[in-house]
């Protein structure tokens, strides 16, 4: 038996309480087991269990001069090494922005996510490594100017061609 004094106000001993040695031994054993478990769990690698909730990938798609492109199909692939964990697709909105939800309850830090955009039979892609946060951004840029936007050079060439065709028809008509 061990005597443990119980103190009241002012630190004075009010009474002695008896605690059996087996009770102290059990408490010490439980503390030791808790310490060993805490140390063991902290030493485990990061991939113990999947993170809860989805992983969000977003970004913009632009041409080589920075103009945002609407309607571009995007495919996002999440991998754990060589193993594909999830594949989802989306399309850019009117502002060239996309958001794709991946790997609900499956993603881990260290996974990789690759986004691939395809426009006029040309593909561009980029890859990021997943961190602790449930989101990442991949901006994709095509290596050419998208012709639907036009340029000064394109305007001059088109105007010249239209002028040449008009001149040919006017010359033919006057003969």
Secondary structure, 3 states (H helix, E strand, C coil): CEEEEEECHHHCEEEEEEECHHHHHHHHHHHHHHHHHHHHHHHCCCCCCCCCCCEEEEEEEECCCCCECCCCEEEEEEEECCEEEEEEEEECCCCCEEEEEECCCCCCCCCEEEEEEEECCEEEEEEEECCCCCEEECCEECCCCCHHHCCHHHHHHHHHHHHHHHHHHHHHHHC
